[in-house]
Amino acid sequence: MKIAVTGASGLVGRFLTRALAAAGHRVETLQGWRLGQPAPLEGCEALIHAAFAHVPGRYRGGEGDDPEGFVALNRDASLRLFEQARAVGVAQVVFLSSRAVYDALPAGTPLPDGTRPAPHSLYGRIKADTEAGLAALSRPGFATASIRATGIYGPGAGHKWTGLFADYLAGQPIAPRIATELHGDDLAAAALLILDHGATGAFNASDLTLDRHDLLAELRRLTDCPHPLPPRAETPVSAMSCERLAAMGWRPGGWPLLRKTLPAMLSVNTP
């Protein structure tokens, strides 16, 4: 299958393109394309839309001082891209959404598949609106799906914990925090399953509930770093369950995959 991937040069996009190629697909990375432009989708059978325009290092709050431009690029231009894909005969679209579609719900709320979006941040509202717009385009011969992914981790320059690891190794104080995490390879596996099954609708994608205390304990084990660990976070977590993906055979890597991955992530922080 020939599959177009937007955002292919980003950290998440690299996981996607590598997994698609390993599965035998032809990957079109849309070199030179930017959100807001017509995309060269002719001949593509599927599209994975992972591109997102934001100020560096931020998704929530990624609008900076230009909320109107943030909406125009990430919601409106995405919906035009989906319309174009349908018009040129693309048969499947998978949109990389976010758990931020739930960010108005109280901390500690269980989030099974099928939970209605309740966004608070502009980022969450854009993702929810784009999901809904894509779903409205669905029809026989044009299957649409959205992946409500949690935070994505994995090796690569500028990975999400680069600054955290650097601060800990330098002995800087670390604020307690707990969050849900998913390896980029597991996100890519979810996207492949959705394409292989022609599945439609919204899918939660999450794996670990990870406290910084435990993450940095693993880092300390690898480095013999003498600095104290941060206290455990006291904030409750809204954990997503992923029944729809699990029913298709999806099994994320959990702690074993995190431990296997950490040495490569640590290499970015050490000479």
C-alpha atoms as one frame of an Amber mdcrd trajectory, in Angstrom:
protein
   0.000   0.000   0.000   1.209   3.523  -0.762   0.727   5.620   2.372   1.283
   9.361   2.733   2.508  10.584   6.136   2.391  14.226   7.146   4.816  15.337
   9.831   7.149  12.536   8.743  10.288  14.415   9.789   9.130  14.863  13.407
   9.892  12.460  16.231   6.467  10.785  16.020   6.538  10.806  12.228   9.843
   8.951  12.210   8.341   6.133  14.256   5.438   5.939  11.818   7.484   5.956
   8.637   9.925   3.361   9.948   7.132   0.988  10.986   5.237   1.406   7.731
   8.336   0.688   5.662   9.192  -2.339   7.814   5.671  -3.669   7.181   6.259
  -3.475   3.422   4.334  -0.303   2.619   5.536   2.432   0.275   5.782   5.647
   2.264   5.265   9.096   0.762   6.776  11.634   3.171   5.521  14.733   1.295
   8.911  16.433   1.199   8.535  20.201   1.120   4.829  20.150   1.899   3.456
  22.416   4.633   0.115  22.572   6.421  -2.223  24.805   4.456  -0.909  23.701
   1.053  -2.494  21.139  -1.295  -0.705  17.838  -0.775   0.607  15.500  -3.491
  -1.713  12.607  -2.598  -2.474  11.217  -6.050  -1.866   7.472  -6.112  -1.859
   7.160  -2.330  -4.214   4.608  -0.820  -3.993   5.899   2.750  -2.987   9.015
   4.676  -1.682   9.314   8.228  -1.920  12.927   9.346   0.605  13.598  12.115
   1.677  17.151  11.222   0.907  19.873  13.752   2.060  23.489  13.751   3.000
  24.888  17.182   5.590  26.968  18.966   8.660  24.866  19.796   8.267  22.445
  22.674   4.579  23.093  23.363   1.288  21.540  22.263  -1.015  22.883  24.937
  -0.228  26.564  24.667   1.307  25.909  21.263  -0.574  28.850  19.782   1.871
  31.305  21.354   0.588  34.781  20.544  -1.331  33.685  17.408  -4.397  31.631
  18.348  -6.182  32.441  15.086  -3.270  31.168  13.007  -3.018  28.099  15.240
  -6.650  27.216  14.505  -6.377  28.040  10.806  -3.398  25.742  10.274  -4.189
  22.869  12.586  -7.969  22.569  12.279  -9.067  24.296   9.105  -6.126  23.264
   6.924  -6.340  19.697   8.239 -10.000  19.462   7.259  -9.174  20.756   3.777
  -6.470  18.104   3.545  -8.998  15.389   4.413 -11.425  16.712   1.816  -8.647
  16.686  -0.772  -7.715  13.124   0.185 -11.270  11.955  -0.340 -11.528  13.805
  -3.653  -8.399  12.175  -5.127  -9.386   8.652  -4.087  -7.477   8.035  -0.867
  -9.341   5.171   0.813  -8.244   5.549   4.464  -7.250   8.448   6.706  -5.803
   8.101  10.202  -5.536  11.324  12.208  -3.140  11.684  15.132  -5.355  13.220
  17.793  -4.553  13.540  21.498  -5.756  12.697  24.981  -6.105  16.483  25.277
  -9.631  16.052  23.904 -10.461  15.029  27.500  -8.581  17.790  29.305 -11.615
  19.513  30.857 -12.502  16.371  32.820 -11.415  16.214  36.489  -8.092  14.546
  37.248  -8.670  10.904  38.077 -11.586  10.441  35.652 -11.484   6.976  34.000
 -11.261   7.327  30.219 -12.425   4.207  28.388 -12.834   4.137  24.625 -16.006
   5.951  23.687 -15.620   8.712  26.274 -17.060  11.880  24.783 -14.517  14.650
  24.151 -14.489  17.388  26.769 -11.668  19.731  25.763 -10.585  22.790  27.710
  -7.329  23.916  26.112  -7.288  25.378  22.614  -5.082  22.447  21.634  -7.672
  19.971  22.893 -10.504  21.823  21.154  -8.656  21.807  17.841  -8.016  18.073
  18.094 -11.656  17.364  19.005 -12.985  19.584  16.212 -10.659  17.971  13.667
 -11.714  14.488  14.775 -15.368  15.421  14.338 -14.782  17.010  10.937 -12.920
  13.946   9.707 -15.613  11.582  10.977 -18.244  13.612   9.119 -16.419  12.919
   5.842 -16.516   9.148   6.311 -18.428   7.133   3.722 -18.106   3.739   1.993
 -14.725   3.710   0.331 -13.359   6.424   2.643 -12.595   5.053   6.104 -11.639
   7.554   8.797 -10.083   7.032  12.215  -8.493   9.119  14.968  -5.917   8.007
  17.532  -6.247   9.774  20.885  -2.631   9.321  21.844  -1.072  10.100  25.173
   2.467  11.498  25.536   4.869   9.798  23.132   8.359   8.857  24.243  11.240
   7.164  22.479  14.816   7.691  21.321  15.889  10.464  18.996  17.463  13.889
  19.118  15.345  16.270  21.153  13.252  13.508  22.715  10.661  14.587  25.266
  12.801  13.921  28.350  16.034  15.526  27.111  15.662  18.534  29.406  14.409
  16.484  32.346  17.347  14.082  32.144  19.833  16.946  31.805  18.418  18.710
  34.852  18.464  15.583  36.991  22.016  14.663  36.005  23.115  18.229  36.787
  21.548  18.093  40.240  18.788  20.588  39.510  15.598  20.306  41.586  12.904
  18.311  39.780   9.230  19.050  40.308   7.053  15.994  40.980   4.847  14.941
  38.078   2.934  11.895  36.928   1.634  11.330  33.408   0.595   8.666  30.941
   3.116   7.624  28.300   3.336   5.536  25.129   6.370   4.447  23.135   6.425
   5.731  19.554   6.790   2.178  18.243   3.545   1.228  19.997   1.771   4.233
  18.476   2.986   3.143  15.050   1.773  -0.405  15.715  -1.665   1.003  16.554
  -1.792   2.953  13.300  -0.824  -0.154  11.322  -3.558  -2.217  12.969  -6.154
   0.422  12.180  -5.076   0.491   8.530  -4.909  -3.303   8.271  -8.421  -3.676
   9.706  -9.939  -0.728   7.850 -11.109   0.369  11.297 -13.019   3.588  11.877
 -13.821   5.939  14.745 -11.751   7.104  17.706  -9.163   4.937  19.482  -7.471
   5.583  22.807  -3.738   4.833  22.758  -1.877   4.797  26.079   0.369   2.493
  28.060   2.253   3.493  31.208   1.194   5.679  34.095   4.648   6.999  34.893
   5.792   9.001  37.904   8.974  11.033  37.435  10.247   9.466  40.641  10.190
   6.017  39.032  11.514   7.206  35.662  14.486   8.956  37.253  15.101   5.976
  39.517  15.737   3.990  36.332  18.030   6.751  35.102  19.927   6.701  38.398
  20.308   2.924  38.129  21.883   3.324  34.678  24.205   6.191  35.600  24.929
   5.806  39.316  23.877   9.441  39.612  23.987  10.472  43.299  21.290  13.136
  43.179  18.050  12.672  45.139  14.878  11.684  43.369  11.862  13.989  43.334
   8.976  13.079  45.636   6.156  11.099  44.156   3.381  13.171  42.619   0.116
  13.402  44.511  -2.088  14.403  41.559  -4.547  11.695  40.443  -4.239  10.543
  36.844  -7.001  10.161  34.285  -5.901   6.867  32.767  -7.115   5.880  29.311
  -8.054   2.281  28.636  -7.637   1.002  25.101 -10.218  -1.718  24.562 -10.666
  -1.119  20.827  -6.984  -1.488  19.997  -6.603  -4.434  22.378  -9.434  -6.227
  20.590  -7.348  -6.052  17.396  -4.343  -7.583  19.152  -2.486  -4.418  20.209
  -0.100  -5.041  23.108   2.070  -2.053  24.107   5.480  -2.706  25.590   5.030
  -1.398  29.133   7.956  -1.230  31.546  10.133  -3.750  29.668  10.105  -1.543
  26.561  10.780   1.592  28.602  13.787  -0.026  30.284  15.073  -1.275  26.920
  14.719   2.198  25.415  16.233   4.334  28.174  19.927   3.728  27.315  19.379
   5.127  23.809  17.498   8.102  25.212  20.200   8.685  27.794  22.888   8.765
  25.099  21.473  12.097  23.935  22.297  13.546  27.364  25.804  12.124  27.788
  28.977  12.715  25.777
